[in-house]
């Protein structure tokens, strides 16, 4: 259970998964509260990094933030699914079967592809409101933030035996 809680905690708080996951888990109220607080902190850091580094014009800023919130919501939907896969893994880490390992790996790869599709979809939308140099900078910032998140997640997940 400790692996599940620490893994779920790291993942949900760092990925900014939506509240629907919380309603479906058996975590107690304190952990739910901690996750929500940490999610907000991560999202605030992401927003601060963007605001500081994007150098928006007034018009760009007005168009960007609603679309960015939409984008993060779409990413969060995929990350909700990823959390479920990781929780399944954590629940079975000590009794992993070949079949389950294959299922989890396939689901994980499908989610990687889904994330890529969401990014491609929103890059097209961002290009309607921002110059390509700013869209590229946006994706660089997003990728850097995501890399930091995934490092933390990786540290919390034990290797398959």
Buried (B, 14 or more C-beta within 10 A) or exposed (E): EEBBBBBBBBBBBBBBBBEEBBEEBEBEEEBBEBBBEBBEEBBEEBBEBBEEBBEBEEEBEEBBBEBBEEBBEBBBBBBBBBBBBBBBBBBBBEEEEEEBEEEBEEBBEEBEEBBEEBBEEBBEBBEEBBEEEBBEBBBEBBEEBBEEBEEEBEEBBEEEE
